[in-house]
Amino acid sequence: MNQKEPLKITLSGIFRWIFGLYFLVIAAGMVTEREYFPAIFIFMAAFVSFPPISNLLESDLNISISGLVRFLLVLFLLVGSVAVEPNHSSSAIIYTHAFS
C-alpha cells in the first residue's frame, strides 16, 4: 500500500515560510527599484529560507543544512545586502545635523 506521510507543521517551518516569502517580496521590490546587486543577496536569503526552494536545492545538491547554519547563512546574506547597498553612507548623519 502507498500511504502518505502526515504533514509535519513545526514552528521553524512556519517561520521559514514567512521569512522566505518576505525575502522574495523584498527582493522583487529591490529589482523594481533597480537595486540589482543587493537584490541578489536577498534572493539568496529567500532561497535558503523558503522551504520549497531550499528543499529542492538540498535534494539536488545532496546536502542538509541545520537550523543554526541556515540562520547564520541568512544573517550573513542580509549583512551582505546592506553592505553593497548603494544608498547608505555616513553623509546622512552630517545632513541630519546640518538641518537641526
C-alpha positions in Angstrom: 0.0 0.0 0.0 1.1 3.5 -0.7 0.5 5.6 2.4 1.1 9.3 2.6 3.1 10.5 5.5 1.3 13.0 7.7 2.2 16.7 7.2 4.6 17.9 9.9 3.9 21.5 10.9 6.6 23.0 13.1 7.3 26.5 14.4 10.6 26.6 12.4 8.7 25.5 9.3 6.2 28.3 9.7 9.0 30.9 10.3 10.8 29.6 7.2 7.6 30.1 5.1 7.0 33.6 6.5 10.6 34.8 6.1 11.1 33.1 2.8 8.0 34.8 1.3 9.0 38.1 2.9 12.5 38.0 1.4 11.1 37.1 -2.0 8.8 40.1 -1.9 11.6 42.4 -0.7 14.0 41.1 -3.4 11.3 41.7 -6.1 10.8 45.2 -4.8 14.5 45.8 -4.9 14.6 44.7 -8.5 11.8 47.1 -9.5 13.8 49.9 -7.8 16.8 48.8 -9.9 18.9 47.8 -6.9 20.1 44.6 -8.6 23.2 43.7 -6.6 21.6 43.9 -3.1 18.6 42.0 -4.5 20.9 39.1 -5.4 21.8 38.7 -1.7 18.1 38.9 -0.6 17.1 36.3 -3.3 19.8 34.0 -2.0 18.5 34.5 1.6 15.0 33.7 0.3 16.3 30.6 -1.5 17.8 29.4 1.8 14.7 30.3 3.8 11.8 29.3 1.6 11.0 25.6 2.1 10.0 24.6 -1.4 13.1 26.1 -2.9 15.5 25.1 -0.2 14.2 21.5 -0.2 14.7 21.3 -3.9 18.3 22.7 -3.7 19.1 20.4 -0.8 17.9 17.3 -2.6 19.7 18.3 -5.9 23.0 19.1 -4.1 22.6 16.2 -1.7 23.2 18.4 1.4 21.3 19.1 4.6 21.6 22.5 6.4 20.9 22.6 10.1 18.7 25.3 11.6 21.6 27.3 13.2 23.7 27.2 10.0 20.6 28.3 8.0 20.1 31.2 10.4 23.7 32.3 10.2 23.8 32.0 6.5 20.6 34.2 6.1 22.1 36.7 8.6 25.3 36.8 6.6 23.5 37.3 3.3 21.4 40.1 4.9 24.5 41.9 6.1 26.0 41.4 2.7 23.0 43.0 1.0 23.2 46.0 3.4 27.0 46.3 2.7 26.5 46.6 -1.1 23.5 48.9 -0.8 24.5 52.0 -2.9 22.3 54.4 -0.9 23.9 54.1 2.5 26.6 56.5 3.5 27.9 58.3 6.6 26.9 61.6 5.0 23.3 61.1 6.0 24.4 61.7 9.6 26.0 65.0 8.5 22.9 66.1 6.7 20.7 65.5 9.7 22.9 67.5 12.0 23.1 70.4 9.4 19.3 70.8 9.4 18.7 70.5 13.1 
